[in-house]
Amino acid sequence: MRLPEHAVLLRIFIGENDHYHGKPLYEQIVMKARELNLAGATVTRGILGFGADSRIHTSKILSLSEDMPVIIEIVDTEENIDKIIPFIDKTVEEGLVTLEKIEVIKYRHR
């Protein structure tokens, strides 16, 4: 698969404890992206953050949060990203979803 020079980045901020149909939501989103043949997806676990509720989530030992921030990033064409938006609308009950235009420098595999 080749990506054009201009693409979009879908970024989804949720909590590690968010679930959909009994499985972690971040996992379900990545599986849906794969099912839709999107170019790729990455999940990153945050070490510190807060959201709309202003509650601090941290990985510090003395105040260990049970619901760490998770960021899912998906890059593809705008047309392909549009395919997963209905799933995101349905499954992300709390969090933040952003979309931005990006310039792809390199996208290759062996």
N, C-alpha and C positions, 0 to 999 in steps of 0.2 A: 504494500500500500504506500502511496505517495501522498504527502500533504502539500497543498499549494503554499506559496510563500506567505499568504495572508490567511489566517485562520482565527478561531475564537477559543478562548479559555473559559470553561465553565468551572466555577469554584463554589463548593458547597461546604459550609461550616455547620457541623452538628456536634452532638455529644457522643462520646464513646458508648454510652448506655442506651442510645436510641436503637430501637429494634423495629423490624417489619416482618410479620409472619414468623415470629420466633427466632429470627436470625439478626445479627448486627446489621443496622441500616447501611453502614458504609460498605459492607460486603455485598448486600443486595444491590446497591447502586453500581458497584464495579461489575457484578455479574450481568446486570441489565445492559451496561455499556458494552460489554463483550458480546452479549446476545445480539445487540444492534450493530455489531461490527464497527464500533467506533475505533479511532486510531489508538487510544490507550487511556489508562486511568491510573492515578496514583493516590494512595491514602497516606496521610501524614498525621501522626499523633502529636498534639501540642503538649508543651510542658508548663504553660501558663496562659491563662486567658480569661475573658469574661464576655458575656453576651448581653442580650436585651434585658435580662433580669439583674444585671450588674453583679452577680455572684461570681467570686473569684474561684477559678479551678486551677489547682497547682499540683505539681508532682513532688513538692518539698515533703520530706519525711514527716515533719511535725504537724503538717496540715494537709495530709494526703487526700486529694479529692477522689471520689469514686466515679466521677463522670468527666474524664479529661476531654478537652477539645479535640475534634478530628476534622481534618480538611481533606476533601476529595477534589482532585483536579482532573479535568478531562479536556483534552485538546483535540479539535477536529474542525472540519468546515462548519460554517453556520448552519447549512442545510442538514448535516448529520447531527449536530448538537440539538437542533430543533426536535429530533426524533425522541430524545430522552426527556425533554422538558415535561411532558404530561406525567411521566413516572415520578419525576422529582416533585411536581406539584402535589401528587397524590400521597407520597410517602414522607416528605419532610414536613413535619408538623411544627417543629421549633428549629430555629437556626437562621442562617443567612445564605442566600444564593446570589452569586454575582456572575456577570458575563462581560468579558472584555475582548476587544480586538487585539490580536497579537501578530507578530512577525515570526514565522518559523525559519530558523537558521539551518537546522539539520534534523532529519528524522530518518534514521536508518537502523537496520539490524543486519546481522551477518548472514 
